[in-house]
Amino acid sequence: MGASRWLLLLAMIVTGCSNEPKLVQLSGKVTFKGKPVPAGYITLTPDVASGTLGQTVGFQIENGAYDSNKETPPGIGPGVYKVMIAGFDGKKIPMFGQGKQIFNPIEQQLTVSEGTVTQDFTIPESAGENVRIQPTADS
């Protein structure tokens, strides 16, 4: 093998030869009744039936905003996800580390495409009816 081929091989090893898509930086706002959700989390589970593979990831909601850059790993792969959003009042008390629930968790589907993505979520007011308060035990 000539020197130029060795250099090419070395460059490929150093830079990597990955077919995996780059992580998408996902961020946005979460509102309920026209106000920012004080605390909570968003969980994204790959929709395997749609061909999306990977691990479930979660992002914290703080003062109505979430940002994948603040999590480890910082981002999510492109694909179709089942989204679950839970919101709390942000007033910590024993057994309610993020406070009491302000709405029942909602579920929906989200398609994440490559590149930086902003995705805002507006929680329907109906989610606040007959709220089943459950301890979060994450105090």
C-alpha positions as a LaTeX table, in Angstrom:
\begin{tabular}{lrrr}
\hline
Residue & $x$ (\AA) & $y$ (\AA) & $z$ (\AA) \\
\hline
Met1 & 0.00 & 0.00 & 0.00 \\
Gly2 & 1.37 & 3.41 & $-0.98$ \\
Ala3 & 1.82 & 6.31 & 1.42 \\
Ser4 & $-1.21$ & 8.16 & 0.03 \\
Arg5 & $-3.47$ & 5.15 & 0.67 \\
Trp6 & $-2.19$ & 4.90 & 4.25 \\
Leu7 & $-2.93$ & 8.59 & 4.76 \\
Leu8 & $-6.45$ & 8.14 & 3.36 \\
Leu9 & $-7.07$ & 5.12 & 5.60 \\
Leu10 & $-5.74$ & 7.03 & 8.63 \\
Ala11 & $-7.97$ & 10.02 & 7.82 \\
Met12 & $-11.01$ & 7.74 & 7.59 \\
Ile13 & $-10.21$ & 6.16 & 10.94 \\
Val14 & $-9.64$ & 9.51 & 12.65 \\
Thr15 & $-12.78$ & 11.19 & 11.25 \\
Gly16 & $-14.89$ & 8.07 & 11.51 \\
Cys17 & $-16.97$ & 6.30 & 8.93 \\
Ser18 & $-20.38$ & 6.44 & 10.51 \\
Asn19 & $-23.67$ & 6.15 & 8.67 \\
Glu20 & $-25.53$ & 7.29 & 11.76 \\
Pro21 & $-27.38$ & 10.59 & 11.32 \\
Lys22 & $-26.30$ & 13.57 & 13.35 \\
Leu23 & $-28.24$ & 14.32 & 16.51 \\
Val24 & $-30.98$ & 16.92 & 16.16 \\
Gln25 & $-30.96$ & 19.78 & 18.67 \\
Leu26 & $-34.56$ & 19.98 & 19.84 \\
Ser27 & $-35.90$ & 22.86 & 21.92 \\
Gly28 & $-39.06$ & 24.83 & 22.44 \\
Lys29 & $-41.74$ & 26.08 & 24.77 \\
Val30 & $-44.51$ & 24.27 & 26.62 \\
Thr31 & $-47.65$ & 26.18 & 27.59 \\
Phe32 & $-50.87$ & 25.32 & 29.41 \\
Lys33 & $-53.82$ & 27.72 & 29.59 \\
Gly34 & $-51.70$ & 30.35 & 27.87 \\
Lys35 & $-48.94$ & 30.25 & 30.51 \\
Pro36 & $-45.51$ & 28.56 & 30.60 \\
Val37 & $-45.51$ & 25.18 & 32.33 \\
Pro38 & $-43.39$ & 25.78 & 35.48 \\
Ala39 & $-41.81$ & 22.31 & 35.66 \\
Gly40 & $-42.10$ & 18.92 & 34.05 \\
Tyr41 & $-40.62$ & 16.66 & 31.45 \\
Ile42 & $-40.99$ & 15.51 & 27.88 \\
Thr43 & $-40.27$ & 11.88 & 27.03 \\
Leu44 & $-39.67$ & 10.84 & 23.41 \\
Thr45 & $-39.90$ & 7.13 & 22.62 \\
Pro46 & $-38.88$ & 5.92 & 19.16 \\
Asp47 & $-41.88$ & 4.72 & 17.12 \\
Val48 & $-40.49$ & 1.36 & 16.06 \\
Ala49 & $-43.54$ & 0.70 & 13.83 \\
Ser50 & $-42.46$ & 3.74 & 11.78 \\
Gly51 & $-38.90$ & 2.45 & 11.52 \\
Thr52 & $-37.37$ & 4.75 & 14.16 \\
Leu53 & $-34.84$ & 2.96 & 16.34 \\
Gly54 & $-32.93$ & 4.16 & 19.39 \\
Gln55 & $-33.39$ & 4.85 & 23.05 \\
Thr56 & $-36.10$ & 6.76 & 24.86 \\
Val57 & $-34.88$ & 10.23 & 25.80 \\
Gly58 & $-36.24$ & 12.82 & 28.20 \\
Phe59 & $-35.95$ & 16.57 & 28.49 \\
Gln60 & $-36.72$ & 18.66 & 31.57 \\
Ile61 & $-39.21$ & 21.52 & 31.31 \\
Glu62 & $-38.15$ & 24.59 & 33.30 \\
Asn63 & $-40.17$ & 27.80 & 33.25 \\
Gly64 & $-41.99$ & 26.71 & 30.11 \\
Ala65 & $-38.91$ & 25.79 & 28.10 \\
Tyr66 & $-36.94$ & 22.65 & 27.25 \\
Asp67 & $-33.65$ & 22.26 & 25.41 \\
Ser68 & $-31.91$ & 19.04 & 24.38 \\
Asn69 & $-28.53$ & 20.82 & 24.63 \\
Lys70 & $-28.93$ & 20.72 & 28.43 \\
Glu71 & $-29.25$ & 16.92 & 28.48 \\
Thr72 & $-26.82$ & 14.03 & 28.03 \\
Pro73 & $-26.52$ & 13.15 & 25.19 \\
Pro74 & $-27.38$ & 16.60 & 23.84 \\
Gly75 & $-29.88$ & 15.80 & 21.12 \\
Ile76 & $-32.02$ & 13.16 & 19.50 \\
Gly77 & $-31.81$ & 11.19 & 16.26 \\
Pro78 & $-34.19$ & 12.06 & 13.43 \\
Gly79 & $-37.35$ & 9.97 & 13.14 \\
Val80 & $-40.88$ & 9.50 & 14.41 \\
Tyr81 & $-41.44$ & 9.55 & 18.17 \\
Lys82 & $-44.23$ & 9.00 & 20.64 \\
Val83 & $-44.17$ & 12.05 & 22.91 \\
Met84 & $-45.39$ & 12.13 & 26.51 \\
Ile85 & $-45.53$ & 15.46 & 28.35 \\
Ala86 & $-46.09$ & 15.88 & 32.09 \\
Gly87 & $-46.40$ & 19.25 & 33.81 \\
Phe88 & $-46.14$ & 20.34 & 37.44 \\
Asp89 & $-46.59$ & 23.55 & 39.44 \\
Gly90 & $-42.87$ & 23.70 & 40.37 \\
Lys91 & $-43.53$ & 24.02 & 44.15 \\
Lys92 & $-41.45$ & 21.26 & 45.73 \\
Ile93 & $-42.99$ & 19.42 & 48.66 \\
Pro94 & $-42.25$ & 15.93 & 50.06 \\
Met95 & $-43.05$ & 13.23 & 47.47 \\
Phe96 & $-43.59$ & 15.90 & 44.80 \\
Gly97 & $-40.10$ & 16.93 & 43.68 \\
Gln98 & $-41.43$ & 19.04 & 40.81 \\
Gly99 & $-44.63$ & 20.00 & 42.60 \\
Lys100 & $-48.13$ & 18.77 & 41.97 \\
Gln101 & $-49.41$ & 17.87 & 38.54 \\
Ile102 & $-51.27$ & 20.65 & 36.76 \\
Phe103 & $-52.60$ & 18.43 & 33.97 \\
Asn104 & $-52.83$ & 14.76 & 33.13 \\
Pro105 & $-49.89$ & 13.64 & 30.98 \\
Ile106 & $-50.62$ & 13.96 & 27.28 \\
Glu107 & $-49.36$ & 11.80 & 24.43 \\
Gln108 & $-48.90$ & 12.64 & 20.78 \\
Gln109 & $-46.67$ & 11.82 & 17.83 \\
Leu110 & $-43.79$ & 13.96 & 16.57 \\
Thr111 & $-41.61$ & 13.68 & 13.47 \\
Val112 & $-38.09$ & 15.01 & 14.07 \\
Ser113 & $-36.15$ & 15.94 & 10.92 \\
Glu114 & $-32.42$ & 16.60 & 10.56 \\
Gly115 & $-31.04$ & 19.98 & 11.62 \\
Thr116 & $-31.92$ & 22.27 & 14.49 \\
Val117 & $-35.61$ & 21.98 & 15.34 \\
Thr118 & $-37.85$ & 24.18 & 17.43 \\
Gln119 & $-41.01$ & 22.43 & 18.56 \\
Asp120 & $-43.48$ & 24.21 & 20.82 \\
Phe121 & $-46.22$ & 22.30 & 22.61 \\
Thr122 & $-49.56$ & 23.74 & 23.69 \\
Ile123 & $-51.24$ & 21.48 & 26.22 \\
Pro124 & $-55.02$ & 21.31 & 25.65 \\
Glu125 & $-57.10$ & 22.70 & 28.51 \\
Ser126 & $-59.01$ & 19.41 & 28.64 \\
Ala127 & $-55.84$ & 17.77 & 30.04 \\
Gly128 & $-56.40$ & 19.81 & 33.22 \\
Glu129 & $-59.78$ & 18.20 & 33.94 \\
Asn130 & $-59.98$ & 15.51 & 36.65 \\
Val131 & $-56.22$ & 15.54 & 37.23 \\
Arg132 & $-54.95$ & 12.34 & 38.84 \\
Ile133 & $-52.33$ & 13.63 & 41.27 \\
Gln134 & $-49.53$ & 11.09 & 41.68 \\
Pro135 & $-46.33$ & 11.49 & 43.71 \\
Thr136 & $-43.22$ & 11.95 & 41.61 \\
Ala137 & $-40.87$ & 10.87 & 44.42 \\
Asp138 & $-38.04$ & 12.82 & 42.76 \\
Ser139 & $-37.48$ & 15.30 & 45.56 \\
\hline
\end{tabular}
